[in-house]
Amino acid sequence: MAFWCLVPVVISLLLAIVAVNRANSQLGLVAAILFLGSMALGLTVYLVRFFHYRCPVCKQILRSPTTSKVGTVAYLCPSCDIMWDIGIIDTHLD
């Protein structure tokens, strides 16, 4: 996990603590906006990385996963012709 994404959250929480101690509503508003913005950015990055798997060799975005007979989810890279098993097991097999 990349800990750099926690920096805005920590800064906004520190600003919120300072705002409460000083009874400064403007600083509290800045802290709330920074916190909500960092959470929205983090959620967006997570969703993009989760739903758009990239081929480790050619870095092409692979959008359609396939499920093998044993139930693992894999992505086929058309340019490399390699099936990448991402370690997720599909429990909804028919």
CORNOR-V75310 format. One record per residue. RES is the residue in one letter. SS is DSSP state (H for helix, E for strand, L for the rest). PHI is phi in radians with two decimals (none if undefined). PSI is psi in whole degrees, 0 to 359 (* if undefined). Layout:
res->RES ss->SS phi->PHI psi->PSI
res->RES ss->SS phi->PHI psi->PSI
This chain:
res->M ss->L phi->none psi->138
res->A ss->L phi->-1.50 psi->118
res->F ss->H phi->-1.41 psi->351
res->W ss->H phi->-1.12 psi->334
res->C ss->H phi->-1.28 psi->346
res->L ss->H phi->-1.50 psi->349
res->V ss->H phi->-1.04 psi->311
res->P ss->H phi->-1.10 psi->327
res->V ss->H phi->-1.16 psi->316
res->V ss->H phi->-1.13 psi->317
res->I ss->H phi->-1.09 psi->317
res->S ss->H phi->-1.18 psi->324
res->L ss->H phi->-1.18 psi->322
res->L ss->H phi->-1.13 psi->319
res->L ss->H phi->-1.11 psi->322
res->A ss->H phi->-1.14 psi->320
res->I ss->H phi->-1.12 psi->316
res->V ss->H phi->-1.13 psi->321
res->A ss->H phi->-1.14 psi->322
res->V ss->H phi->-1.20 psi->319
res->N ss->H phi->-1.16 psi->326
res->R ss->H phi->-1.70 psi->357
res->A ss->L phi->0.97 psi->45
res->N ss->L phi->-1.83 psi->109
res->S ss->H phi->-1.28 psi->329
res->Q ss->H phi->-1.19 psi->319
res->L ss->H phi->-1.17 psi->324
res->G ss->H phi->-1.13 psi->322
res->L ss->H phi->-1.13 psi->318
res->V ss->H phi->-1.08 psi->318
res->A ss->H phi->-1.12 psi->319
res->A ss->H phi->-1.16 psi->318
res->I ss->H phi->-1.14 psi->317
res->L ss->H phi->-1.13 psi->320
res->F ss->H phi->-1.14 psi->312
res->L ss->H phi->-1.14 psi->321
res->G ss->H phi->-1.13 psi->319
res->S ss->H phi->-1.21 psi->326
res->M ss->H phi->-1.18 psi->319
res->A ss->H phi->-1.14 psi->318
res->L ss->H phi->-1.14 psi->317
res->G ss->H phi->-1.11 psi->319
res->L ss->H phi->-1.15 psi->319
res->T ss->H phi->-1.10 psi->314
res->V ss->H phi->-1.09 psi->319
res->Y ss->H phi->-1.09 psi->313
res->L ss->H phi->-1.14 psi->321
res->V ss->H phi->-1.14 psi->317
res->R ss->H phi->-1.20 psi->327
res->F ss->H phi->-1.32 psi->319
res->F ss->H phi->-1.64 psi->353
res->H ss->L phi->-2.20 psi->86
res->Y ss->E phi->-1.33 psi->139
res->R ss->E phi->-1.89 psi->144
res->C ss->L phi->-1.17 psi->129
res->P ss->L phi->-1.15 psi->341
res->V ss->L phi->-1.57 psi->304
res->C ss->L phi->-1.81 psi->355
res->K ss->L phi->1.15 psi->18
res->Q ss->L phi->-1.32 psi->142
res->I ss->E phi->-1.32 psi->127
res->L ss->E phi->-1.89 psi->114
res->R ss->L phi->-1.75 psi->337
res->S ss->L phi->-2.03 psi->108
res->P ss->E phi->-1.35 psi->157
res->T ss->E phi->-2.10 psi->156
res->T ss->E phi->-1.99 psi->126
res->S ss->L phi->-1.41 psi->177
res->K ss->L phi->-1.16 psi->333
res->V ss->L phi->-1.49 psi->354
res->G ss->L phi->1.74 psi->5
res->T ss->E phi->-1.51 psi->145
res->V ss->E phi->-1.54 psi->131
res->A ss->E phi->-2.41 psi->157
res->Y ss->E phi->-2.06 psi->136
res->L ss->E phi->-1.75 psi->124
res->C ss->E phi->-1.57 psi->116
res->P ss->L phi->-1.21 psi->331
res->S ss->L phi->-1.40 psi->325
res->C ss->L phi->-1.62 psi->341
res->D ss->L phi->1.01 psi->46
res->I ss->E phi->-2.17 psi->136
res->M ss->E phi->-1.64 psi->117
res->W ss->E phi->-1.72 psi->116
res->D ss->E phi->-1.51 psi->121
res->I ss->E phi->-1.69 psi->3
res->G ss->E phi->1.49 psi->12
res->I ss->E phi->-1.79 psi->135
res->I ss->E phi->-1.81 psi->128
res->D ss->L phi->-1.47 psi->118
res->T ss->L phi->-1.60 psi->359
res->H ss->L phi->-1.77 psi->53
res->L ss->L phi->-1.46 psi->142
res->D ss->L phi->-1.50 psi->*
